[in-house]
Amino acid sequence: MNTHTSILDAGETETLRSPQYYEVFRQDLVNFMEANCPRELREKVRSNQKLGRAEFAEWQRRLHAQGWGAPGWTRENGGTGWDLRQRYLFEEVSAELDCPPLYHHGLGHIGPVITHFGTPEQKARYLPRILDGSEWWCQGYSEPGAGSDLASLKTSAVRDGDDYVINGQKIWTSHAHEADVMYTLVRTSVDARKQSGITLLVVPLDTPGIQIRPIHTIDQWHHVNEVFLDEVRVPVANRIGEEGGGWKCAKFLLDRERLSPATVPRLARQLDQVNELLQARLLRSGPSASLHGALERLYHAQAAVQGAREMLLSAIREEMNGTLAASKASALKLFCSELSQQISSLAYDLSAPEFGPRLLPAVPAPNGADDLEIERQLVHTYLFYRSRTIAGGTSEVQKNVIARDLFGA
């Protein structure tokens, strides 16, 4: 990868980089991923299997060894220092070659929060372990009575000398059963405005008083959990930012969660798979009114993906310049959530007529990439994607954010 590194070291700025520069950079990405992402791992991604810590961590270790562990971070914090176009090309090539996405809780969520709000000691403690994949994170935000209205959370943290003592419950905690650490919002004050009494704490999940229970979802994949905290003690040094400053950290994180550069390339790759599925059905069954209708839906989705791509590139540009409005990030999240459901619905409709009775009761199948396996996993993806308009902020919440920004309501 010395070609583009030497250019950067020579002092070339983003505005001076030529199209050839990015062509070389893209080819470097292709060469590395083809050579270093294991075939078995790419097969799991291609067949839409649910990935866990083992798969994400294996790819993270390989990227970290190459110096690419954090494409979105600055060099000062151990990242690549890549510009906007390089970051997007990384995600695009990764999706096209069926490499796993980066595990977002560490790299995309808490990592940037720590670099922005954390102390030097916290950066030294947490960032290297995120980069090399040796420490795994989950997010403790939602509660049974505080989902869309996150500021209503009730999990309490009471200061006791050099510790906080935490009591409460978190829900829909993705990958808590695989994680080492949870970054969680807690209430440290009930006297102030409810947003002002929230603090962000880092909680090691092996701390006494923590119980994790799985939540069984309709897609039959284990990915979300309940987390119970009973007299859990964590040091005050585990607080990110100021006491009462957790809402500011949460907004910083959520704005970036809704602006993931990986979202659109992954949708584009899924749409390619749906196109392959549709073409196979046409060859197998011949033209029909239903397949012509599916083809029309495919064309609409392809146009929508192109529109999402332009919206994403525009939003990231504005975010890097410090001019991004919350409404744009919310509009992108809203649009991509609904688009992902349209794509998975089309895949399901193409699979169900022929394979539906066998697929619907199936649990995720063993490794393999025959046509039936791919279609089986597409059904699980369809069920999983029902949550896309809820997770990360419901569509209704996104519409409210957009309305407030546009109309000042």
Buried (B, 14 or more C-beta within 10 A) or exposed (E): BEEBEEBBEEEBEEEEBEEEBBEBBBEBBBEBBEEEBEEEBBBBBBBBBBBBBEBBBBBBBBBBEEBBBBBBBEEEBBBBBBBBBBBBBBBBBBBBBBBBBBBBBBBBBBBBBBBBBBEEEBBEBBBBBBBBBEBBBBBBBBBEEBBEEBBEBBBBBEEEEEBBBBBBBBBBBBBBBBBBBBBBBBBBBEEEEBBBBBBBBBBBBEBEBBEBEEEEBEBBBBBBBBBBBEEBBBEBEBBBBEBBBBBBBBEBBBBBBBBBBBBBBBBBBBBBBBBEBBEBBBEEEEEEEEBEEBBEBBEEBBEBBEEBBEBBBEBBEBBEEEEBBBBBBBBBBBBBBEBBBBBBBBBBBBBBEBBEEEBEEBEBBEEEBEBBBBBBBBBBBBBBBBBBBBBBBBBEBBBBBBEEBEEEE
